[in-house]
Amino acid sequence: MKHEVQDTRFTLRLSREIEPLESDWRSLEAAPEIGVHQTYDWCRIWLAHSGRQPLIITAQFADRDDIAFILPLVVERRGPIRVARYIGALFNNLNFGVFSPEFLEIATAANMQDISRQIAALPVDVDVILLDRQPALWRGFRHPFTLLPRTENQNHTFQVTLKGGIEAVLARGNAKRRRKKVRVSERRLQPFGGYEYVRSQSAAEAQAMLDEFFAQKKARFELKGIPDIFAPPQTQAFVRQLAAESVGGERKLIEMHAIRLADGTLCALSALSRKGGHVICQFSSIKPGDTEPASPGELLFFHSIRSACEAGDVLFDFGVGDEQFKRSWCDLDTLHYDTTIAVTPVGHMAAAGARAIVVAKRLAKSNPLAFRLAKALRFFVRR
């Protein structure tokens, strides 16, 4: 069933299914600025395994049939509160939505206020819409929903610009030190028979690499005393299908990369997405044990970044999370913002609470001592 709200410039429609939008969706997502997390296939696969109800809001130019944007949401509950978020939000490193180039050019704070009121007037059957992890500026475009009142998210993403190739990337940091670290890693792996940098070449190989990733991640989360977000069967099924559908395709929803030892051991793994010259590390892991002193994870990123340069990609993205090794590579630090659209009185209270939580987390992360204390308390509380 569809519902719509009209004004003089746009007609907004609400749909509970994605299939009728496939053709328009795929046409809009072809633009390089539209991220992999809002592609039709990423959302389709997430919905197939999550069991969640989609809530798809589209805006059409009032004077013609062209779609201005598609906002792909899913409904979830947080206690008694009904929340709509980007599809797959927990695993999305960056949310940009699906916008036409024309809409990106004409969006203003005034017409976005009108659009937010129209969205709230639709029978969305939620209390609040939470649009999180949105960059204000991305690849030359302003995110329209960050023109609304917003809160800076506690998490940033970190990117490496690849213009000029691997030599230019290395030159922006300490190239001599970086090459020395690679040589040290390679020397420390010699007692294990050496290594090779590999990528999944078949669906079976991708699944075997994911088996090892899930095992490594489980061990790492247990060591840190935090829940394993990859443990649910539906999450693993989602990731496995992303990887299976990427084999042989030009666009990579997920492609597995690894450092493999002579005996077949995978001592470091990463899952990379590629779209429009933008490579994102969705997740990574290292194998606990004797190979850890060789820093196989950093060795893997060296090869992955060099490979992206050789492929002509423009941006390598380490994704969410502030780590020193990321900063040592990256020349871009992208701030993200959360926008809330309250629909009900309960939603207004929930939106205020969500903003307060984000601000508290951001303040804690900006204070190293407070952040370390929070992580230590989390460890002891959950054991």
Salt bridges, closest charged atoms under 4 A:
GLU4 OE1 - ARG13 NE 3.12
GLU22 OE2 - ARG26 NE 2.90
GLU29 OE2 - ARG251 NH1 2.72
ASP41 OD1 - ARG26 NH2 2.77
ASP41 OD1 - ARG44 NH2 2.99
ASP63 OD1 - ARG64 NH1 3.09
ASP66 OD2 - ARG64 NE 3.11
GLU76 OE1 - ARG52 NH1 3.32
GLU76 OE2 - ARG78 NE 3.56
GLU76 OE2 - ARG85 NH1 3.66
GLU102 OE1 - ARG64 NH2 2.41
ASP114 OD1 - ARG117 NH2 2.42
ASP125 OD1 - ARG82 NH1 2.75
ASP127 OD1 - ARG82 NH2 3.06
ASP132 OD2 - ARG85 NH2 2.49
GLU152 OE2 - HIS156 NE2 3.66
GLU167 OE2 - ARG179 NH2 2.60
GLU196 OE2 - ARG260 NH2 2.86
GLU205 OE2 - ARG260 NH1 3.58
ASP211 OD1 - ARG240 NH2 2.51
GLU212 OE2 - LYS287 NZ 3.49
GLU245 OE1 - ARG44 NH2 2.63
GLU255 OE2 - LYS252 NZ 3.93
GLU255 OE1 - HIS257 NE2 2.84
GLU292 OE1 - ARG220 NH2 3.40
GLU298 OE1 - ARG178 NH1 3.91
GLU298 OE1 - LYS181 NZ 2.80
ASP313 OD2 - ARG274 NE 2.86
ASP317 OD2 - HIS278 NE2 2.95
ASP322 OD2 - ARG327 NH2 2.84
ASP331 OD1 - ARG172 NH2 3.50
ASP333 OD1 - HIS156 ND1 2.85
ASP333 OD2 - ARG327 NH2 3.96
